[in-house]
Amino acid sequence: MTQTDSVQLEEVVVHRVGNPTRNEPLQLSADALTLNDEIVRSLLCRYFLQPFNEHEQYHFTHISDLSLNEVYHYVNNIFDDPASLHAESVKLAQFLYQKSTHARVKEGELYIVRFNQVPFGTEYTEAIGIFKSETKETFLKVFPHGQSWEVIAEDGININKLDKGCLVFKKNRAEGYVVCVVDQTNKQQETQYWVDDFLQVTRYTNSYHHTDAALGMCKLFISNELTEKFDVNKSDQIDLLNRSMDYFKTHESFKIDEFAQEVLHHPEVIDSFTQYRQTYEAARQVTVEDEFDIHLAAVKKQQRVFKSILKLDKNFHVYIHGRKDLIEKGYDEMVGKHYYKLYFDEES
């Protein structure tokens, strides 16, 4: 989230949550933080909010009844009565402590935060933030000492690296709110306690989600599956990645049959793509829809991982942006090396 200038940080409560299996305690704070320093307020807003992608939206769920989702219930109480923040933060800390039993779960500070004037689309709304810092870094502090200087080492939190976070917008209460999630540590399936066990959230199936899932599938198919089943060189792969990205950039909606014909062309490759779709959906537990409106923010996000670089040994990196017909690959028997021939009109 980039537009945070308008955000008002109303109240912050901090508790320390350990791992009960290592006999680490749950240390509850008696009061909210005293935040008289505007610089500290600004840094906290940046630390809490900057890592979130507001387009990746989730909502609270429960196997039987949404009202039985603990975090959803406590957040409801805070929205209904802001004065209850501290009391509900204690319940949230106690619930997280119960869920922090995996051996990989680290102790850390849990922040429960009440925000106002948080950007949401074209509006501004209230929000509740739940954040956990687990990773400490060592910093050097230089300070004057008489007529000289001293250096000491201190452990602290890097404000550019939020470990875990949850931002609940006061929107769509009946459906489980609109929730954004960050989980930078313990990403292994067996330790996703933050998302699955504590928050119990699932993605909204909107156009952003559909676009992100389809582009992810296309990238993995071209990068991995295609080379296993067909004789495809690296430049051909890059050309397919470029044409896939161009499709999403130049079309308002995705149609899987149209995509297959325009980008993949060959019937045997299309058949392989269709089979891979089933494998991808089962492995990622997502559904790639046949048709949906393309979300440009998801395209922009995925574009960063669609690499168009042809790496030749350690000597050359060739960036390929299009016109596969102007690249020719061969093998020089006299030299005993492969080569690429590039055709162009002028250099700059």
C-alpha positions as CSV (number, residue, x, y, z in Angstrom):
1,M,0.0,0.0,0.0
2,T,1.6,3.3,-1.2
3,Q,-1.0,6.0,-0.4
4,T,-0.7,6.2,3.4
5,D,-0.4,10.0,3.9
6,S,-4.1,10.3,4.9
7,V,-4.0,7.4,7.4
8,Q,-4.6,8.2,11.1
9,L,-3.1,5.8,13.5
10,E,-5.6,6.0,16.4
11,E,-4.3,3.4,19.0
12,V,-1.7,0.6,19.3
13,V,-1.5,-2.2,21.8
14,V,1.6,-4.4,21.9
15,H,1.9,-7.9,23.5
16,R,4.7,-10.5,23.3
17,V,3.6,-13.9,22.1
18,G,6.0,-16.9,22.6
19,N,5.8,-20.5,21.6
20,P,4.2,-22.6,24.4
21,T,6.0,-25.8,23.3
22,R,9.3,-24.0,24.2
23,N,7.9,-22.7,27.5
24,E,8.1,-19.1,26.1
25,P,5.5,-17.0,27.9
26,L,2.6,-14.8,26.8
27,Q,3.4,-11.3,28.0
28,L,0.4,-9.1,28.0
29,S,0.7,-5.3,28.1
30,A,-1.4,-3.4,30.6
31,D,-2.0,-0.3,28.4
32,A,-1.8,1.0,24.9
33,L,1.3,2.6,23.6
34,T,1.8,6.3,24.3
35,L,2.4,7.9,20.9
36,N,3.3,11.6,21.3
37,D,6.0,11.6,18.7
38,E,4.7,12.2,15.2
39,I,7.8,10.8,13.6
40,V,7.3,7.5,15.4
41,R,3.6,7.5,14.3
42,S,4.7,8.0,10.7
43,L,7.3,5.2,10.9
44,L,4.8,2.8,12.4
45,C,2.3,3.6,9.7
46,R,5.0,2.9,7.1
47,Y,6.0,-0.3,8.8
48,F,2.5,-1.6,9.2
49,L,0.9,-0.7,5.9
50,Q,3.6,-0.5,3.2
51,P,4.0,-4.3,2.6
52,F,0.3,-4.8,1.7
53,N,-1.0,-5.3,-1.8
54,E,-4.6,-4.0,-1.5
55,H,-5.7,-5.9,-4.6
56,E,-4.9,-9.3,-3.0
57,Q,-8.1,-9.5,-1.0
58,Y,-9.2,-12.2,1.5
59,H,-12.2,-12.7,3.8
60,F,-12.7,-14.5,7.1
61,T,-14.2,-17.9,6.9
62,H,-15.3,-20.8,9.2
63,I,-16.2,-24.4,8.5
64,S,-19.7,-24.1,10.0
65,D,-20.5,-20.5,11.0
66,L,-18.6,-17.3,10.2
67,S,-19.5,-15.9,13.7
68,L,-17.4,-18.7,15.2
69,N,-14.2,-17.4,13.6
70,E,-12.4,-16.0,16.6
71,V,-10.5,-13.2,14.9
72,Y,-13.6,-12.1,13.0
73,H,-15.5,-12.0,16.3
74,Y,-12.9,-9.9,18.1
75,V,-12.5,-7.5,15.2
76,N,-16.3,-7.1,15.1
77,N,-16.2,-6.0,18.8
78,I,-13.5,-3.5,18.1
79,F,-15.3,-1.9,15.2
80,D,-18.5,-1.8,17.3
81,D,-16.8,-0.3,20.3
82,P,-13.3,1.2,19.7
83,A,-12.8,1.6,23.5
84,S,-12.6,-2.2,23.7
85,L,-9.4,-2.4,21.7
86,H,-7.2,-3.4,24.6
87,A,-9.6,-6.0,26.0
88,E,-10.0,-7.6,22.5
89,S,-6.3,-7.4,21.9
90,V,-5.7,-9.6,24.9
91,K,-8.1,-12.2,23.5
92,L,-6.3,-12.0,20.1
93,A,-2.9,-12.5,21.8
94,Q,-4.2,-15.5,23.9
95,F,-5.8,-17.1,20.7
96,L,-2.5,-16.6,18.7
97,Y,-0.6,-18.1,21.6
98,Q,-2.8,-21.3,21.4
99,K,-2.0,-21.5,17.7
100,S,1.8,-21.0,18.0
101,T,2.7,-24.6,18.9
102,H,4.7,-25.6,15.8
103,A,8.4,-26.0,16.3
104,R,9.2,-23.4,13.6
105,V,7.0,-20.7,15.1
106,K,9.1,-17.9,16.6
107,E,8.2,-15.6,19.5
108,G,7.6,-12.0,18.8
109,E,5.7,-8.8,19.4
110,L,2.0,-8.7,18.4
111,Y,0.6,-5.3,17.5
112,I,-3.2,-4.6,17.5
113,V,-3.8,-1.3,15.8
114,R,-6.9,0.9,15.1
115,F,-6.7,3.0,11.9
116,N,-8.9,5.7,10.4
117,Q,-8.9,7.3,7.0
118,V,-7.4,4.2,5.3
119,P,-7.6,4.3,1.4
120,F,-10.0,1.7,0.0
121,G,-10.5,2.1,-3.7
122,T,-11.9,5.7,-4.2
123,E,-13.0,5.9,-0.5
124,Y,-11.5,6.1,2.9
125,T,-12.5,3.7,5.7
126,E,-11.7,2.4,9.2
127,A,-9.4,-0.6,9.5
128,I,-8.1,-2.9,12.2
129,G,-4.5,-4.1,11.9
130,I,-3.0,-7.2,13.4
131,F,0.8,-7.5,13.0
132,K,3.6,-9.7,14.3
133,S,7.3,-9.0,14.3
134,E,9.5,-12.2,14.6
135,T,12.8,-11.2,13.0
136,K,15.3,-9.1,14.9
137,E,18.3,-7.4,13.2
138,T,21.5,-6.0,14.6
139,F,22.1,-2.3,14.1
140,L,25.1,-0.2,14.9
141,K,24.4,3.0,16.8
142,V,27.1,5.8,16.7
143,F,26.8,8.5,19.4
144,P,29.1,11.2,20.9
145,H,31.0,10.5,24.1
146,G,32.9,13.5,25.3
147,Q,35.1,14.7,22.5
148,S,35.0,11.3,20.8
149,W,32.5,8.9,19.4
150,E,31.3,5.5,20.5
151,V,29.7,2.6,18.7
152,I,27.3,0.0,20.2
153,A,25.3,-2.8,18.7
154,E,21.5,-3.0,19.3
155,D,18.9,-5.5,18.2
156,G,15.8,-4.0,16.6
157,I,13.1,-4.3,14.0
158,N,13.7,-3.3,10.4
159,I,10.7,-1.1,9.5
160,N,11.0,-2.2,5.8
161,K,10.4,-5.9,6.7
162,L,7.1,-6.7,8.3
163,D,7.0,-10.4,9.1
164,K,3.3,-11.1,9.4
165,G,0.3,-8.8,9.0
166,C,-3.5,-8.6,8.6
167,L,-5.4,-5.5,7.7
168,V,-9.2,-5.7,8.1
169,F,-11.1,-3.0,6.2
170,K,-14.5,-2.1,7.6
171,K,-16.2,-3.4,4.4
172,N,-18.4,-6.4,3.6
173,R,-18.9,-7.4,7.2
174,A,-21.5,-10.1,6.4
175,E,-19.1,-11.8,4.0
176,G,-16.2,-11.8,6.4
177,Y,-14.9,-8.3,5.7
178,V,-12.2,-7.4,3.2
179,V,-8.9,-8.5,4.5
180,C,-5.3,-8.1,3.2
181,V,-2.6,-10.5,4.5
182,V,1.2,-10.5,4.7
183,D,3.2,-13.6,5.7
184,Q,6.9,-13.4,5.0
185,T,8.1,-16.1,7.3
186,N,7.2,-19.7,7.9
187,K,5.9,-20.1,4.3
188,Q,6.1,-23.9,4.4
189,Q,2.7,-25.6,4.2
190,E,3.1,-27.1,7.7
191,T,3.7,-23.8,9.4
192,Q,1.2,-21.5,7.8
193,Y,-0.4,-21.1,11.1
194,W,-0.9,-17.3,10.6
195,V,-3.2,-17.6,7.6
196,D,-4.8,-21.0,8.1
197,D,-5.0,-21.5,11.9
198,F,-5.1,-18.0,13.4
199,L,-6.8,-15.8,10.8
200,Q,-8.8,-18.5,8.9
201,V,-9.1,-16.5,5.8
202,T,-9.5,-17.4,2.1
203,R,-9.1,-15.4,-1.1
204,Y,-11.9,-13.5,-2.7
205,T,-12.5,-15.0,-6.2
206,N,-12.5,-11.7,-8.1
207,S,-10.9,-10.6,-11.4
208,Y,-7.5,-9.9,-9.7
209,H,-7.4,-13.4,-8.3
210,H,-8.4,-15.0,-11.6
211,T,-5.8,-13.0,-13.6
212,D,-3.1,-13.8,-11.1
213,A,-3.9,-17.5,-11.1
214,A,-4.0,-17.7,-14.9
215,L,-0.8,-15.9,-15.4
216,G,0.9,-18.0,-12.8
217,M,-0.2,-21.1,-14.5
218,C,1.0,-19.9,-17.9
219,K,4.4,-19.0,-16.6
220,L,4.9,-22.4,-14.9
221,F,3.7,-24.3,-18.0
222,I,6.0,-22.5,-20.4
223,S,9.0,-22.4,-18.0
224,N,8.8,-26.0,-16.7
225,E,6.2,-28.3,-18.3
226,L,6.8,-27.3,-21.9
227,T,10.5,-28.2,-21.9
228,E,9.8,-31.6,-20.4
229,K,7.5,-32.6,-23.2
230,F,8.7,-30.7,-26.3
231,D,12.0,-29.8,-27.9
232,V,11.9,-26.1,-27.0
233,N,15.0,-23.9,-26.7
234,K,15.3,-20.9,-24.4
235,S,14.5,-18.3,-27.0
236,D,11.3,-20.1,-27.9
237,Q,10.3,-20.1,-24.2
238,I,11.0,-16.4,-23.8
239,D,8.9,-15.7,-27.0
240,L,6.0,-17.7,-25.5
241,L,6.3,-15.8,-22.2
242,N,6.3,-12.5,-24.1
243,R,3.3,-13.4,-26.2
244,S,1.4,-14.6,-23.1
245,M,2.1,-11.3,-21.3
246,D,1.1,-9.4,-24.5
247,Y,-2.2,-11.2,-24.6
248,F,-3.1,-10.1,-21.1
249,K,-1.9,-6.5,-21.8
250,T,-3.9,-6.1,-25.0
251,H,-7.2,-7.9,-24.1
252,E,-9.9,-6.7,-21.8
253,S,-11.0,-10.3,-21.0
254,F,-9.4,-13.7,-20.9
255,K,-10.9,-16.6,-22.9
256,I,-8.8,-19.8,-22.4
257,D,-9.6,-21.2,-25.9
258,E,-8.7,-17.9,-27.6
259,F,-5.5,-17.6,-25.5
260,A,-4.5,-21.1,-26.5
261,Q,-5.0,-20.4,-30.2
262,E,-3.4,-17.0,-30.3
263,V,-0.4,-17.8,-28.1
264,L,0.3,-21.6,-28.1
265,H,-0.8,-22.3,-31.7
266,H,0.2,-26.0,-32.0
267,P,-2.6,-28.6,-31.2
268,E,-0.2,-30.9,-29.2
269,V,1.0,-28.0,-27.1
270,I,-2.6,-26.9,-26.5
271,D,-3.5,-30.4,-25.4
272,S,-0.5,-30.4,-23.0
273,F,-1.6,-27.0,-21.7
274,T,-5.1,-28.3,-21.0
275,Q,-3.8,-31.3,-19.1
276,Y,-1.4,-29.1,-17.1
277,R,-4.3,-26.8,-16.1
278,Q,-5.8,-29.7,-14.1
279,T,-2.5,-30.4,-12.4
280,Y,-1.9,-26.8,-11.5
281,E,-5.4,-26.3,-10.1
282,A,-5.0,-29.4,-7.9
283,A,-1.5,-28.5,-6.7
284,R,-2.3,-24.8,-6.0
285,Q,-5.9,-25.4,-4.8
286,V,-7.2,-22.7,-7.2
287,T,-9.6,-22.7,-10.1
288,V,-8.5,-21.1,-13.4
289,E,-11.7,-19.9,-15.0
290,D,-12.4,-20.3,-18.7
291,E,-13.4,-16.6,-19.0
292,F,-12.9,-13.5,-16.8
293,D,-12.2,-9.8,-17.0
294,I,-8.4,-9.1,-16.9
295,H,-7.2,-7.0,-13.9
296,L,-4.3,-4.8,-14.9
297,A,-2.8,-4.6,-11.4
298,A,-2.4,-8.4,-11.4
299,V,-0.8,-8.2,-14.9
300,K,1.6,-5.6,-13.6
301,K,2.5,-7.7,-10.6
302,Q,3.2,-10.9,-12.6
303,Q,5.2,-8.9,-15.2
304,R,8.0,-8.6,-12.7
305,V,8.5,-12.4,-12.7
306,F,8.0,-13.0,-16.5
307,K,11.7,-13.0,-17.4
308,S,12.7,-12.2,-21.0
309,I,16.5,-12.6,-20.5
310,L,18.5,-15.1,-22.5
311,K,21.6,-16.0,-20.4
312,L,24.5,-17.3,-22.5
313,D,27.2,-18.8,-20.2
314,K,28.5,-16.0,-18.0
315,N,29.4,-13.7,-20.9
316,F,26.1,-12.4,-22.4
317,H,22.6,-11.5,-21.3
318,V,20.2,-10.9,-24.2
319,Y,16.9,-9.2,-23.5
320,I,14.2,-10.4,-25.9
321,H,11.1,-8.3,-26.2
322,G,9.6,-9.6,-29.4
323,R,10.2,-10.5,-33.1
324,K,11.3,-14.1,-32.6
325,D,11.8,-14.2,-36.4
326,L,14.8,-11.9,-36.1
327,I,16.7,-14.5,-33.9
328,E,18.5,-17.5,-35.4
329,K,20.1,-20.2,-33.4
330,G,22.9,-22.5,-34.8
331,Y,25.9,-24.6,-34.0
332,D,29.5,-23.8,-35.3
333,E,31.3,-27.2,-35.7
334,M,34.6,-25.5,-36.3
335,V,34.5,-23.6,-33.0
336,G,32.5,-26.3,-31.2
337,K,30.0,-23.8,-29.8
338,H,26.3,-22.8,-30.2
339,Y,25.5,-19.3,-31.4
340,Y,22.6,-16.9,-31.9
341,K,22.3,-14.6,-34.8
342,L,20.4,-11.3,-34.3
343,Y,19.0,-9.2,-37.1
344,F,18.4,-5.5,-36.6
345,D,18.2,-2.2,-38.4
346,E,20.2,0.1,-36.1
347,E,21.8,0.2,-32.7
348,S,21.5,2.8,-30.1
